[in-house]
Amino acid sequence: DLQVQQSESRRFEFVSLAELQTWTGLPGGANLFDSIVVFENYPFDGEAIAEHGLRIQQVQDLEPTNYPLSVVVEPAEHLSIALDYDPALFDAETVERLGGSLEMLLDGFIDDPDRRLGDLALLTGAERDRVVVEWNDTDCEVPVGTVPALFAAQVRRTPEAPAVVCGGVEVSYAELGARANRLSHRLIGLGVGPEDRVGVLVDRSADLVVAVLAIVKAGGAYLPLDVRAPAERLRLVLHEAGATVVVTDRAWEATARTVHERDLVVMDADESLSGEPAVAPAVPVAPDNLAYVEYTSGSTGV
């Protein structure tokens, strides 16, 4: 049995480079790999050569490859490792850092030969400090308040400044606030209150920002609906989230009516919005109120 297993396994222990090249369909001169590690197995022994009456005056080798990065290991009394690289693809600092990491790994082997490979450090102390401490020094002052209140303060500061720019359309803070307020009053009229979920099925546009802001101004939580999702998925999300109102646009109105049988607001078609007040609604909300609900599929689809 052992002989049969060994014979069978040897059928798969080696694949020639020519076969690999054929299977990939790449042209003959293309690289299959971007790096190579070479362990030289012919250590130079000057004394052994001298015994045969030969004398070497100078030793120099040049081994060019077509690999962007080559790591050549030469065994001798002291192990040497050389990193050869294409300067068009790597800079000296990067290669020196790679060499330093390799040296640190080898030192780790020597310091504790029984340690598992996965427990060896790949970063020096300085590099780890840079990644864990320096790059994470992101503390900043966070304004206290609700989204509607913070937005209203920005409108007062820069009413004419552009708030949204999308597809050639530019909307100022004052205009964005007024449009969101009208839609917000419409949603409140449909019963939307604090933490009520409202579905949003709108193309990426200035209207999308208006819809999100309007829902939050009404105290509700916006529920983004993925326009790429099938109808059954959209129907499931709306049902599970308990959304009674959906905001959509002309492009997605038909889909919205298919997946939602309750209240629908079509932003660029509902003329009733023009009759709504442009002032912000007086809705009591707190910073801890729900503002956003997102469904992700994960690996299960639910």
Backbone torsions as a table, in degrees:
resi	resn	phi	psi	omega
1	ASP	NA	-42.2	179.8
2	LEU	-61.7	-41.1	-179.6
3	GLN	-65.1	-40.7	179.3
4	VAL	-64.0	-43.3	179.9
5	GLN	-63.2	-43.8	179.6
6	GLN	-63.6	-44.2	179.6
7	SER	-62.8	-41.0	-179.3
8	GLU	-66.7	-42.8	-177.1
9	SER	-66.1	-31.2	-177.5
10	ARG	-68.4	-17.6	176.8
11	ARG	-64.1	-22.4	-173.2
12	PHE	-117.5	9.9	-174.4
13	GLU	-84.7	-9.8	-176.4
14	PHE	-148.7	133.0	174.8
15	VAL	-127.2	128.7	-178.3
16	SER	-71.9	153.7	178.7
17	LEU	-61.6	-35.2	179.1
18	ALA	-62.1	-41.7	178.5
19	GLU	-65.1	-43.9	178.8
20	LEU	-59.5	-43.8	-179.7
21	GLN	-60.1	-40.6	179.9
22	THR	-66.1	-43.6	-177.5
23	TRP	-65.1	-34.3	-177.7
24	THR	-73.6	-24.8	-176.9
25	GLY	77.7	6.9	178.8
26	LEU	-77.8	153.0	177.5
27	PRO	-62.2	158.8	-173.8
28	GLY	-56.7	-33.4	-176.3
29	GLY	-88.0	-1.8	-175.4
30	ALA	-78.2	146.8	177.6
31	ASN	-81.9	131.1	172.8
32	LEU	-83.6	-25.6	-175.3
33	PHE	-129.5	150.9	179.4
34	ASP	-105.2	3.0	176.1
35	SER	-153.7	161.1	-179.6
36	ILE	-149.2	140.4	174.4
37	VAL	-112.4	124.3	-178.6
38	VAL	-116.2	123.7	174.9
39	PHE	-107.2	106.3	-177.3
40	GLU	-65.7	135.0	-178.7
41	ASN	-116.2	24.7	177.8
42	TYR	-131.0	71.4	179.7
43	PRO	-60.4	140.7	-178.2
44	PHE	-82.1	124.9	-179.7
45	ASP	-121.1	96.3	-177.1
46	GLY	-63.1	-37.9	-178.7
47	GLU	-65.4	-40.4	179.6
48	ALA	-64.4	-36.4	179.0
49	ILE	-68.4	-38.9	-179.2
50	ALA	-62.1	-31.4	179.5
51	GLU	-61.3	-22.4	180.0
52	HIS	-96.9	11.7	176.2
53	GLY	80.7	15.1	-180.0
54	LEU	-104.1	146.8	179.2
55	ARG	-130.8	125.6	179.4
56	ILE	-98.2	123.1	-179.4
57	GLN	-90.3	-33.9	-176.7
58	GLN	-151.6	137.6	178.2
59	VAL	-120.5	123.9	178.1
60	GLN	-151.2	132.0	178.6
61	ASP	-126.8	149.3	176.5
62	LEU	-135.1	113.9	-175.6
63	GLU	-122.8	77.2	178.9
64	PRO	-69.6	145.0	175.7
65	THR	-130.1	172.3	176.3
66	ASN	-99.5	15.7	179.1
67	TYR	-93.8	138.9	178.3
68	PRO	-59.5	-31.6	-179.3
69	LEU	-139.4	126.1	178.5
70	SER	-124.2	134.7	175.4
71	VAL	-115.0	114.3	-176.1
72	VAL	-111.3	122.3	-178.8
73	VAL	-107.8	128.1	-179.8
74	GLU	-121.4	116.7	178.2
75	PRO	-79.3	140.1	176.0
76	ALA	-165.3	-161.9	176.5
77	GLU	-58.5	-37.1	172.1
78	HIS	-120.6	123.8	179.7
79	LEU	-65.2	132.5	177.2
80	SER	-120.4	144.7	-179.8
81	ILE	-130.4	127.8	179.2
82	ALA	-118.8	135.3	175.8
83	LEU	-108.8	113.9	176.9
84	ASP	-105.2	135.5	-174.2
85	TYR	-142.8	158.1	176.2
86	ASP	-84.6	114.2	-176.8
87	PRO	-65.1	-14.1	176.6
88	ALA	-75.9	-18.5	-176.2
89	LEU	-115.0	-23.4	-179.9
90	PHE	-129.1	149.8	170.3
91	ASP	-105.7	163.9	-174.9
92	ALA	-60.1	-37.9	-178.1
93	GLU	-62.4	-41.4	179.7
94	THR	-64.6	-45.0	-178.5
95	VAL	-67.1	-38.8	176.9
96	GLU	-63.1	-36.8	177.9
97	ARG	-67.2	-39.8	176.1
98	LEU	-62.2	-44.0	178.1
99	GLY	-61.8	-39.9	178.4
100	GLY	-64.7	-38.8	178.3
101	SER	-65.9	-40.8	178.3
102	LEU	-63.6	-43.2	178.9
103	GLU	-61.6	-39.3	180.0
104	MET	-65.9	-38.4	177.4
105	LEU	-63.7	-44.2	179.5
106	LEU	-63.6	-40.3	175.7
107	ASP	-61.4	-36.3	178.4
108	GLY	-64.2	-37.9	175.7
109	PHE	-59.1	-45.8	-175.4
110	ILE	-68.6	-41.5	-176.5
111	ASP	-64.3	-37.1	-177.5
112	ASP	-148.4	86.4	-175.8
113	PRO	-62.5	-20.2	-177.8
114	ASP	-89.9	-3.5	-178.8
115	ARG	-71.3	144.1	177.4
116	ARG	-70.7	149.7	-178.3
117	LEU	-57.9	-40.8	-177.9
118	GLY	-67.5	-14.5	179.9
119	ASP	-90.6	-5.7	-179.7
120	LEU	-75.8	143.2	-179.0
121	ALA	-78.6	140.1	176.5
122	LEU	-104.2	-10.4	-178.5
123	LEU	-118.6	143.6	172.5
124	THR	-73.0	169.3	179.0
125	GLY	-59.1	-41.4	-179.8
126	ALA	-66.9	-40.3	179.4
127	GLU	-66.7	-41.9	179.0
128	ARG	-63.2	-40.7	178.3
129	ASP	-62.9	-37.9	179.4
130	ARG	-64.8	-44.2	-177.2
131	VAL	-71.7	-46.7	-172.5
132	VAL	-81.7	-37.9	-173.8
133	VAL	-103.2	-60.2	-172.8
134	GLU	-62.3	-48.4	-177.3
135	TRP	-73.0	-13.7	178.8
136	ASN	-101.7	10.0	177.6
137	ASP	-80.9	74.9	-172.7
138	THR	-117.0	17.8	179.5
139	ASP	-59.9	136.4	176.8
140	CYS	-153.7	160.7	179.1
141	GLU	-72.0	129.3	178.1
142	VAL	-107.7	124.6	-179.3
143	PRO	-64.7	141.0	-179.9
144	VAL	-94.4	131.8	178.1
145	GLY	147.8	-178.8	178.6
146	THR	-93.8	162.3	178.5
147	VAL	-59.5	-47.1	178.2
148	PRO	-58.4	-41.5	-178.1
149	ALA	-68.4	-42.4	179.9
150	LEU	-66.1	-38.6	178.8
151	PHE	-67.1	-41.7	179.7
152	ALA	-60.7	-37.5	178.6
153	ALA	-65.7	-36.9	178.8
154	GLN	-68.8	-37.6	177.1
155	VAL	-60.0	-42.1	179.6
156	ARG	-65.5	-35.6	-178.5
157	ARG	-73.8	-45.7	-174.2
158	THR	-136.4	68.2	-175.3
159	PRO	-61.0	-34.6	-175.6
160	GLU	-95.6	-4.6	179.7
161	ALA	-69.7	146.9	179.1
162	PRO	-66.8	128.1	177.8
163	ALA	-100.0	-35.5	-178.8
164	VAL	-137.1	132.0	173.3
165	VAL	-129.1	119.9	-176.4
166	CYS	-154.1	122.9	175.0
167	GLY	55.6	39.1	179.8
168	GLY	84.6	-3.7	179.3
169	VAL	-100.4	129.9	178.7
170	GLU	-121.9	128.1	-178.1
171	VAL	-121.7	127.6	179.4
172	SER	-78.1	167.0	177.9
173	TYR	-61.3	-41.8	-179.0
174	ALA	-64.2	-44.4	-179.6
175	GLU	-67.4	-41.0	179.1
176	LEU	-61.5	-43.1	178.9
177	GLY	-61.8	-43.8	-179.0
178	ALA	-64.6	-44.7	-180.0
179	ARG	-64.4	-41.4	179.3
180	ALA	-66.8	-36.6	179.5
181	ASN	-63.6	-43.7	179.6
182	ARG	-60.8	-46.6	179.8
183	LEU	-65.9	-36.1	179.7
184	SER	-62.2	-44.3	177.4
185	HIS	-61.7	-37.9	178.1
186	ARG	-63.3	-42.7	179.6
187	LEU	-66.2	-40.1	178.0
188	ILE	-62.0	-37.9	177.4
189	GLY	-63.9	-25.0	178.0
190	LEU	-89.9	6.2	174.6
191	GLY	98.2	6.5	-179.6
192	VAL	-74.2	129.6	179.0
193	GLY	-136.5	-170.2	-178.1
194	PRO	-52.4	125.9	175.8
195	GLU	69.6	8.4	171.9
196	ASP	-73.8	134.6	-179.3
197	ARG	-82.1	136.4	178.8
198	VAL	-127.1	122.0	179.8
199	GLY	-72.6	143.6	178.5
200	VAL	-125.8	110.4	177.5
201	LEU	-120.0	84.0	-172.7
202	VAL	-139.0	142.5	175.1
203	ASP	-64.1	157.8	176.0
204	ARG	-64.4	112.2	-174.1
205	SER	-165.9	179.1	175.0
206	ALA	-64.0	-32.8	178.8
207	ASP	-60.8	-32.2	179.2
208	LEU	-62.6	-42.5	179.2
209	VAL	-66.9	-40.4	176.9
210	VAL	-58.8	-45.4	-177.8
211	ALA	-62.2	-47.3	-179.2
212	VAL	-61.2	-46.8	-178.7
213	LEU	-64.9	-39.0	-179.9
214	ALA	-63.7	-41.6	-179.6
215	ILE	-63.8	-43.6	179.9
216	VAL	-66.7	-37.8	177.2
217	LYS	-63.0	-30.2	177.8
218	ALA	-80.0	-4.0	-179.1
219	GLY	93.0	-5.2	-175.4
220	GLY	-82.8	179.6	177.1
221	ALA	-118.7	127.3	-177.7
222	TYR	-83.5	141.7	-176.9
223	LEU	-119.5	96.6	-177.9
224	PRO	-67.3	135.0	178.3
225	LEU	-109.9	124.5	-177.1
226	ASP	-71.7	118.1	-177.6
227	VAL	-66.8	-14.4	179.0
228	ARG	-87.4	-9.9	-175.0
229	ALA	-78.5	148.8	176.2
230	PRO	-68.8	161.1	-176.0
231	ALA	-57.4	-40.2	-178.3
232	GLU	-62.5	-37.6	178.1
233	ARG	-65.5	-45.1	178.9
234	LEU	-61.8	-41.9	179.9
235	ARG	-62.7	-41.3	179.4
236	LEU	-63.7	-45.6	-178.9
237	VAL	-61.9	-46.0	-179.8
238	LEU	-62.0	-39.9	-179.4
239	HIS	-68.0	-47.1	-177.4
240	GLU	-66.9	-35.7	-179.2
241	ALA	-77.9	-16.2	-179.5
242	GLY	74.2	30.8	-179.5
243	ALA	-76.9	125.9	178.6
244	THR	-98.6	-17.0	-178.7
245	VAL	-127.4	141.9	175.1
246	VAL	-125.6	132.1	173.9
247	VAL	-101.3	130.0	-178.3
248	THR	-142.1	-175.7	175.7
249	ASP	-128.3	-178.7	-176.5
250	ARG	-60.6	-38.4	-176.1
251	ALA	-62.0	-32.8	-174.5
252	TRP	-115.1	11.6	-178.2
253	GLU	-60.3	-45.0	-178.0
254	ALA	-62.4	-43.0	178.5
255	THR	-64.2	-42.0	-179.4
256	ALA	-61.1	-40.9	179.9
257	ARG	-69.6	-25.9	178.4
258	THR	-73.0	-37.6	-173.4
259	VAL	-98.6	-9.6	-175.7
260	HIS	-138.1	122.0	-176.1
261	GLU	-100.5	1.8	-177.8
262	ARG	-103.4	-150.2	-172.2
263	ASP	-65.4	138.8	-178.5
264	LEU	-134.0	135.3	175.1
265	VAL	-119.6	118.4	178.2
266	VAL	-98.1	108.5	-168.7
267	MET	-59.2	-46.4	-174.9
268	ASP	-96.4	19.3	178.5
269	ALA	-135.9	-22.0	-175.9
270	ASP	-79.2	102.6	-177.0
271	GLU	-68.9	-17.4	-178.5
272	SER	-66.3	-19.5	-179.9
273	LEU	-65.4	-32.0	-178.3
274	SER	-65.0	-22.4	180.0
275	GLY	-90.7	-2.7	-179.8
276	GLU	-81.6	153.4	179.9
277	PRO	-63.0	145.0	178.2
278	ALA	-90.5	-2.2	178.7
279	VAL	-87.0	154.8	-177.7
280	ALA	-67.7	138.4	178.0
281	PRO	-69.6	149.8	179.3
282	ALA	-93.3	85.9	-179.2
283	VAL	-115.7	122.7	179.4
284	PRO	-75.6	111.8	177.2
285	VAL	-129.9	155.8	-179.4
286	ALA	-118.1	158.4	-179.8
287	PRO	-58.0	-25.0	-178.4
288	ASP	-89.9	-0.7	177.8
289	ASN	-65.1	148.9	177.0
290	LEU	-63.4	135.2	-179.7
291	ALA	-125.6	-15.9	-168.0
292	TYR	-157.4	131.4	176.2
293	VAL	-127.5	127.9	-179.9
294	GLU	-127.2	136.3	174.7
295	TYR	-104.0	125.8	174.0
296	THR	-113.6	149.8	-172.8
297	SER	-82.8	-32.0	-174.5
298	GLY	61.4	-150.0	-179.2
299	SER	-94.2	-10.9	-175.5
300	THR	-97.0	-19.0	-176.4
301	GLY	89.2	-8.6	179.1
302	VAL	-121.2	NA	NA
